[in-house]
Amino acid sequence: MRPLIIAAALAALAAPALADEPGPGGSKPPVARTGEEIYRTYCQACHMADAKGAVGAGTFPALASNPRLGTTGYAAYIIANGKGGMPWFKDMLSKEQAQALIGYLRTHFGNNYKDPVTAADVEAFGQRPTSRF
Amino acid sequence: MDTERRTPTRRQLLNAIGLMGGTAAVYQMMTTFGHAAETRFAGPPKLDGARKGSTVIVLGAGLAGMLAAYELEKAGYKVQILEFQNRPGGRNWSLYGGDKFTEMGGATQNVGFAKGNYLNPGPWRIPHHHRTLLHYCKAFGVALEPFIQFNHNAYVHNADAFGGQPQRFRSLAADFEGNIAELLGKAIDQKALDTRLTAEDTDRLKEALRSWGMLDKDMRYVKGLGSSSHRGFELAPGGGVNGAPKPSDLLPFDEVLKSGIAANMAFFMNDEFQTTMFQPVGGMGKIGEGFARQVGHLITYNAKVTKLFQDKSGVSVTYTDTAKGGTTTAKADFCVCTIPLTVLSQIETNLSEKKQAAIAAVPYSNGVKIGLEMRRRFWEEDQDIYGGHSFTSQEIGLISYPNNNFFQDGPAVLLGSFANGAGAYRLTGMTPEQRIEVALEQGSVFHPQQYRKEFMNGASVAWNRVPWVMGCCARWNEDTRREHYQTLVAVEDRIVLAGEHASYVGCWMEGSLLSSLDAITRLHQRALQA
């Protein structure tokens, strides 16, 4: 583990600032483990606590009663890679977190898809942070 | 005297080069002289000779849009600006007492700050080399004052070091540098650097290490008046009988390393974060107001753009009036579109597939700022902190102290959080009341005696929930830059995009202005060819 920690720290240090940002301290939330915790921590910021989305100059889509959650692959792809204004989360969520989150979304907020999210579905997650150039 | 007359002065030379090769050549030459190395701004554009009656519609009254309108009107175009909000400035914005802000999801905050106090939800500091912005601030009468970027006496807190006790920046930095100096000195003595350095070099380096790291005569970093003069004293030097200072204890080096202080020190070495920095007197929003004094007469507010189309004859923009209702289609010969990509990607256009793909390829970062109004300036009165930031590894990111009205009695607003990344998502997902509670709880780590006691009221802005931008700033990466950037910034027939998202100075006002100047210069050339 140790070399990995040092490597990660080096990568963080080497990244130049390319935006006005708080500083190097981080901005770390408590670690979210269950699907619900992960939803509250990362997703309801835009998709809202009731998963119904919101409207401003544009729209944050509803995840509640959303037939696109019918397949595990679609949710996994969008969360990993982002879409439009939504950033990619493949470097913010671990494979385990992605699996728990997608399972939670597919069985809550009026979605009722019981087939399990597999390890293969979330292969893309747990990546090292991407350069911001 | 003779020589002096024949050798041109630097200014004469620059003028001559300017006449021959234009501003780019001047810029390049200035760089050679060691000037201007940090900016791309070569002065306001000289756009003239617009065709009589040519019209431009500008979408968005943020800084990019207003600058485009200002320069294009000067060049002779007839300009109209459409703005979604009921105010100019875009992300250049300050919240004052009496302001009301409703975020996406519906939560409304009534800002309760005392007169003169404010929160800058977006931009809040200006690097000294952001010359475009500084130029137009001066030109439009926006007064600037120093922004205290670097304060040795503020704190650094890391939950994983010193049992969660914050330490003064200067103590951590001094102990880090002192220990590094001592270790390097040992490496020299053990001949570890001999392959890289000559004997003369190592002598010089040892002397440098001794003075830089405050080492003693034996090249050791120890408790004493030397180390204390960098890290702070146990008892500061005084006058009279008991005037002698007492040195302070050093912090354990393993904890200093755990605190991550090197990253904080490196942060201040980033060229965007080096002193001197500035802020407008009275709030960042004064810049937007200054621009609006020039082009306010051109702006239609509450205009929500729903369609953007172009054909051989011109551009047509359909918008609804969100205040009074009703739909209008405005026409112009050309269009400068500064609408954030989060929103533009959801607007119907007949731009090329490639352009639409570029617009949809750039996600936006998040960010949360929280202002806390305190009854008194306890950080100044009790802890000798005047401006600057105290950093924390908690999700609030930092707290930052006001840079103006030092020593004043009465309420002051400190920045209770500047969060981004993972922590900012969680804060954004909270209600405004929950955000204030987290800010108070986490910020108390720095000022446990006073923080909750002196708190009066607070306000927060979570950028993902700001209705007109739905995010903080465009977030490029190497792949999207390679695949989409040039497509995004290219003039497509009659339409050009501008804004921080169309720059390499992302998330800075300077980026939006440089993008705007570049975009209108190219659009003007295109218009002259028409």
HADDOCK unambig.tbl for C-alpha pairs under 7 A between the chains (distance, minus, plus):
assign (segid A and resid 13 and name CA) (segid B and resid 263 and name CA) 6.16 0.50 0.50
assign (segid A and resid 17 and name CA) (segid B and resid 270 and name CA) 6.67 0.50 0.50
assign (segid A and resid 18 and name CA) (segid B and resid 505 and name CA) 6.86 0.50 0.50
assign (segid A and resid 18 and name CA) (segid B and resid 506 and name CA) 6.56 0.50 0.50
assign (segid A and resid 19 and name CA) (segid B and resid 506 and name CA) 5.63 0.50 0.50
assign (segid A and resid 19 and name CA) (segid B and resid 507 and name CA) 4.96 0.50 0.50
assign (segid A and resid 19 and name CA) (segid B and resid 508 and name CA) 6.43 0.50 0.50
assign (segid A and resid 20 and name CA) (segid B and resid 507 and name CA) 6.15 0.50 0.50
assign (segid A and resid 20 and name CA) (segid B and resid 508 and name CA) 6.52 0.50 0.50
assign (segid A and resid 22 and name CA) (segid B and resid 397 and name CA) 6.09 0.50 0.50
assign (segid A and resid 22 and name CA) (segid B and resid 398 and name CA) 6.66 0.50 0.50
assign (segid A and resid 22 and name CA) (segid B and resid 418 and name CA) 5.67 0.50 0.50
assign (segid A and resid 22 and name CA) (segid B and resid 419 and name CA) 6.42 0.50 0.50
assign (segid A and resid 23 and name CA) (segid B and resid 264 and name CA) 6.89 0.50 0.50
assign (segid A and resid 23 and name CA) (segid B and resid 267 and name CA) 6.23 0.50 0.50
assign (segid A and resid 24 and name CA) (segid B and resid 263 and name CA) 5.84 0.50 0.50
assign (segid A and resid 24 and name CA) (segid B and resid 264 and name CA) 5.87 0.50 0.50
assign (segid A and resid 24 and name CA) (segid B and resid 267 and name CA) 6.66 0.50 0.50
assign (segid A and resid 25 and name CA) (segid B and resid 391 and name CA) 6.03 0.50 0.50
assign (segid A and resid 25 and name CA) (segid B and resid 392 and name CA) 5.38 0.50 0.50
assign (segid A and resid 25 and name CA) (segid B and resid 393 and name CA) 4.52 0.50 0.50
assign (segid A and resid 25 and name CA) (segid B and resid 397 and name CA) 6.17 0.50 0.50
assign (segid A and resid 26 and name CA) (segid B and resid 393 and name CA) 5.11 0.50 0.50
assign (segid A and resid 26 and name CA) (segid B and resid 397 and name CA) 6.03 0.50 0.50
assign (segid A and resid 27 and name CA) (segid B and resid 393 and name CA) 5.79 0.50 0.50
assign (segid A and resid 27 and name CA) (segid B and resid 394 and name CA) 5.35 0.50 0.50
assign (segid A and resid 27 and name CA) (segid B and resid 395 and name CA) 3.69 0.50 0.50
assign (segid A and resid 27 and name CA) (segid B and resid 396 and name CA) 5.91 0.50 0.50
assign (segid A and resid 27 and name CA) (segid B and resid 397 and name CA) 4.65 0.50 0.50
assign (segid A and resid 27 and name CA) (segid B and resid 419 and name CA) 5.65 0.50 0.50
assign (segid A and resid 27 and name CA) (segid B and resid 420 and name CA) 6.20 0.50 0.50
assign (segid A and resid 27 and name CA) (segid B and resid 421 and name CA) 6.60 0.50 0.50
assign (segid A and resid 27 and name CA) (segid B and resid 422 and name CA) 6.53 0.50 0.50
assign (segid A and resid 27 and name CA) (segid B and resid 423 and name CA) 4.63 0.50 0.50
assign (segid A and resid 27 and name CA) (segid B and resid 424 and name CA) 6.92 0.50 0.50
assign (segid A and resid 28 and name CA) (segid B and resid 393 and name CA) 6.37 0.50 0.50
assign (segid A and resid 28 and name CA) (segid B and resid 394 and name CA) 5.35 0.50 0.50
assign (segid A and resid 28 and name CA) (segid B and resid 395 and name CA) 4.46 0.50 0.50
assign (segid A and resid 28 and name CA) (segid B and resid 422 and name CA) 5.97 0.50 0.50
assign (segid A and resid 28 and name CA) (segid B and resid 423 and name CA) 4.67 0.50 0.50
assign (segid A and resid 29 and name CA) (segid B and resid 394 and name CA) 6.89 0.50 0.50
assign (segid A and resid 29 and name CA) (segid B and resid 395 and name CA) 5.28 0.50 0.50
assign (segid A and resid 29 and name CA) (segid B and resid 422 and name CA) 6.30 0.50 0.50
assign (segid A and resid 29 and name CA) (segid B and resid 423 and name CA) 4.58 0.50 0.50
assign (segid A and resid 29 and name CA) (segid B and resid 426 and name CA) 6.75 0.50 0.50
assign (segid A and resid 40 and name CA) (segid B and resid 426 and name CA) 6.81 0.50 0.50
assign (segid A and resid 40 and name CA) (segid B and resid 429 and name CA) 6.69 0.50 0.50
assign (segid A and resid 41 and name CA) (segid B and resid 425 and name CA) 6.19 0.50 0.50
assign (segid A and resid 41 and name CA) (segid B and resid 426 and name CA) 4.30 0.50 0.50
assign (segid A and resid 41 and name CA) (segid B and resid 429 and name CA) 6.97 0.50 0.50
assign (segid A and resid 42 and name CA) (segid B and resid 425 and name CA) 5.14 0.50 0.50
assign (segid A and resid 42 and name CA) (segid B and resid 426 and name CA) 5.86 0.50 0.50
assign (segid A and resid 44 and name CA) (segid B and resid 429 and name CA) 5.10 0.50 0.50
assign (segid A and resid 45 and name CA) (segid B and resid 425 and name CA) 5.68 0.50 0.50
assign (segid A and resid 45 and name CA) (segid B and resid 426 and name CA) 6.80 0.50 0.50
assign (segid A and resid 45 and name CA) (segid B and resid 428 and name CA) 4.87 0.50 0.50
assign (segid A and resid 45 and name CA) (segid B and resid 429 and name CA) 3.80 0.50 0.50
assign (segid A and resid 45 and name CA) (segid B and resid 464 and name CA) 6.91 0.50 0.50
assign (segid A and resid 46 and name CA) (segid B and resid 464 and name CA) 6.32 0.50 0.50
assign (segid A and resid 46 and name CA) (segid B and resid 465 and name CA) 6.71 0.50 0.50
assign (segid A and resid 48 and name CA) (segid B and resid 105 and name CA) 6.74 0.50 0.50
assign (segid A and resid 48 and name CA) (segid B and resid 429 and name CA) 6.92 0.50 0.50
assign (segid A and resid 54 and name CA) (segid B and resid 104 and name CA) 5.99 0.50 0.50
assign (segid A and resid 54 and name CA) (segid B and resid 105 and name CA) 5.72 0.50 0.50
assign (segid A and resid 55 and name CA) (segid B and resid 104 and name CA) 6.55 0.50 0.50
assign (segid A and resid 56 and name CA) (segid B and resid 104 and name CA) 6.24 0.50 0.50
assign (segid A and resid 56 and name CA) (segid B and resid 467 and name CA) 4.22 0.50 0.50
assign (segid A and resid 56 and name CA) (segid B and resid 468 and name CA) 6.24 0.50 0.50
assign (segid A and resid 57 and name CA) (segid B and resid 304 and name CA) 6.94 0.50 0.50
assign (segid A and resid 57 and name CA) (segid B and resid 343 and name CA) 6.18 0.50 0.50
assign (segid A and resid 57 and name CA) (segid B and resid 467 and name CA) 5.70 0.50 0.50
assign (segid A and resid 57 and name CA) (segid B and resid 468 and name CA) 5.05 0.50 0.50
assign (segid A and resid 58 and name CA) (segid B and resid 343 and name CA) 5.14 0.50 0.50
assign (segid A and resid 58 and name CA) (segid B and resid 346 and name CA) 6.21 0.50 0.50
assign (segid A and resid 84 and name CA) (segid B and resid 342 and name CA) 6.38 0.50 0.50
assign (segid A and resid 84 and name CA) (segid B and resid 345 and name CA) 6.58 0.50 0.50
assign (segid A and resid 84 and name CA) (segid B and resid 360 and name CA) 4.48 0.50 0.50
assign (segid A and resid 84 and name CA) (segid B and resid 361 and name CA) 5.84 0.50 0.50
assign (segid A and resid 84 and name CA) (segid B and resid 362 and name CA) 6.41 0.50 0.50
assign (segid A and resid 84 and name CA) (segid B and resid 363 and name CA) 5.75 0.50 0.50
assign (segid A and resid 85 and name CA) (segid B and resid 341 and name CA) 6.94 0.50 0.50
assign (segid A and resid 85 and name CA) (segid B and resid 342 and name CA) 4.49 0.50 0.50
assign (segid A and resid 85 and name CA) (segid B and resid 362 and name CA) 6.32 0.50 0.50
assign (segid A and resid 85 and name CA) (segid B and resid 363 and name CA) 3.91 0.50 0.50
assign (segid A and resid 85 and name CA) (segid B and resid 364 and name CA) 5.26 0.50 0.50
assign (segid A and resid 86 and name CA) (segid B and resid 363 and name CA) 5.11 0.50 0.50
assign (segid A and resid 86 and name CA) (segid B and resid 364 and name CA) 6.49 0.50 0.50
assign (segid A and resid 87 and name CA) (segid B and resid 363 and name CA) 4.75 0.50 0.50
assign (segid A and resid 87 and name CA) (segid B and resid 364 and name CA) 6.26 0.50 0.50
assign (segid A and resid 130 and name CA) (segid B and resid 477 and name CA) 6.93 0.50 0.50
assign (segid A and resid 131 and name CA) (segid B and resid 477 and name CA) 5.75 0.50 0.50
assign (segid A and resid 131 and name CA) (segid B and resid 478 and name CA) 6.60 0.50 0.50
assign (segid A and resid 132 and name CA) (segid B and resid 475 and name CA) 6.90 0.50 0.50
assign (segid A and resid 132 and name CA) (segid B and resid 476 and name CA) 5.73 0.50 0.50
assign (segid A and resid 132 and name CA) (segid B and resid 477 and name CA) 4.44 0.50 0.50
assign (segid A and resid 132 and name CA) (segid B and resid 478 and name CA) 6.76 0.50 0.50
assign (segid A and resid 133 and name CA) (segid B and resid 476 and name CA) 5.88 0.50 0.50
assign (segid A and resid 133 and name CA) (segid B and resid 477 and name CA) 4.74 0.50 0.50
assign (segid A and resid 133 and name CA) (segid B and resid 478 and name CA) 5.31 0.50 0.50
